[in-house]
Amino acid sequence: NYNGNQEFLILRAGSYDVAFSGMLSWETDLWQNFKEIFDLQSREVAPQASPASTSDTFGIDIKRFQDATFFNRDSRVVRNDAGKIIFLYSIVNENTIVITTSIDTLKEIVARITKANIITQ
């Protein structure tokens, strides 16, 4: 609970390779799939399309993801008009994907997953 409640989803994958390629191909629909569940539109500064997004002929927002690294984990992020990260995902280990709206939430999840892995080994 950093800066209010932050949404997140943890997914399990069979392998890193499948997870990585699957997430990259899902990026074109990811924003559209999560915009209502995670209330992403309220996080945008302006409701109209920004340079970080485009709309197709049906008015569907397609966000451009950018590479980023947090806590030694490669991530893909979407920024709002002001440059603030409002949506991201990261493959935090060989079979765990985290989708969230906050870097702080990602940090907490990575810390808990890392701690759980150390305890179980």
C-alpha positions in Angstrom: 0.0 0.0 0.0 2.2 2.8 -1.3 0.5 6.0 -2.3 -2.9 4.3 -1.9 -3.9 0.9 -3.1 -2.2 -0.3 -6.2 -3.5 -3.0 -8.4 -1.3 -6.0 -9.4 -1.5 -9.4 -11.0 0.9 -12.2 -10.6 1.0 -14.9 -13.3 2.9 -18.2 -13.4 4.5 -19.3 -16.6 6.0 -22.6 -17.7 9.2 -21.1 -19.0 11.0 -17.8 -19.3 11.2 -18.1 -23.1 7.5 -18.7 -23.5 6.6 -15.9 -21.0 8.9 -13.4 -22.7 7.7 -13.9 -26.2 4.1 -14.2 -25.1 4.2 -10.9 -23.2 5.8 -9.1 -26.1 3.1 -10.3 -28.4 0.4 -9.4 -25.9 1.6 -5.8 -25.6 -0.6 -4.6 -28.4 -3.7 -5.7 -26.4 -2.4 -5.4 -22.8 -3.5 -1.8 -22.2 -7.0 -2.5 -23.6 -7.3 -5.7 -21.6 -6.4 -4.0 -18.3 -7.6 -0.4 -18.7 -10.9 -1.0 -16.9 -9.7 -3.6 -14.3 -6.8 -1.4 -13.2 -8.6 1.9 -13.9 -5.7 3.0 -16.1 -7.6 5.8 -17.9 -7.8 7.8 -14.7 -4.0 7.7 -14.4 -3.5 9.4 -17.8 -3.0 13.2 -17.6 -5.1 13.9 -20.7 -7.8 11.6 -22.0 -6.8 12.2 -25.7 -4.1 10.2 -27.4 -0.6 11.1 -26.4 2.7 10.6 -28.3 3.0 7.3 -26.3 -0.2 5.9 -27.8 -2.1 5.5 -31.0 -5.7 4.6 -31.8 -6.7 2.1 -34.4 -9.7 2.6 -36.7 -12.1 1.3 -34.0 -10.9 3.7 -31.4 -9.0 1.2 -29.4 -6.0 2.6 -27.5 -2.7 0.9 -28.3 0.0 2.0 -25.9 3.7 1.9 -26.7 5.7 0.1 -24.1 9.3 1.1 -23.3 12.2 -0.9 -21.8 13.1 -0.2 -18.2 15.0 -2.0 -15.4 14.0 -2.0 -11.8 15.6 -4.0 -8.9 17.7 -5.9 -11.5 14.6 -7.0 -13.3 13.9 -6.1 -17.0 10.5 -4.5 -17.3 8.3 -2.9 -19.9 6.5 0.3 -19.0 3.8 2.7 -20.2 4.2 6.4 -19.2 1.5 9.1 -19.1 1.8 12.5 -20.8 3.8 13.8 -17.8 6.3 10.9 -18.1 5.1 9.1 -15.0 5.0 5.3 -15.2 1.3 4.2 -14.9 1.5 0.6 -16.1 4.2 -2.0 -16.2 5.0 -5.6 -16.3 8.1 -7.6 -15.4 9.2 -11.2 -15.6 10.7 -11.3 -12.1 12.1 -14.9 -12.3 12.0 -17.8 -14.7 8.3 -18.5 -14.2 6.7 -15.4 -12.6 5.2 -12.4 -14.3 4.0 -9.3 -12.4 1.7 -6.8 -14.0 1.0 -3.6 -11.9 0.6 0.1 -11.9 3.4 1.1 -9.5 7.2 0.6 -9.2 6.8 0.4 -5.4 4.3 -2.4 -5.8 6.7 -4.2 -8.1 9.5 -3.7 -5.6 7.5 -5.2 -2.7 6.4 -8.2 -4.8 10.0 -8.9 -6.0 11.2 -8.7 -2.3 8.6 -11.1 -1.1 9.2 -13.6 -4.0 12.9 -13.4 -3.4 12.5 -13.9 0.4 10.1 -16.9 -0.3 12.6 -18.5 -2.6 15.4 -18.1 -0.1 13.3 -19.7 2.7 12.2 -22.7 0.6 15.7 -23.5 -0.6 
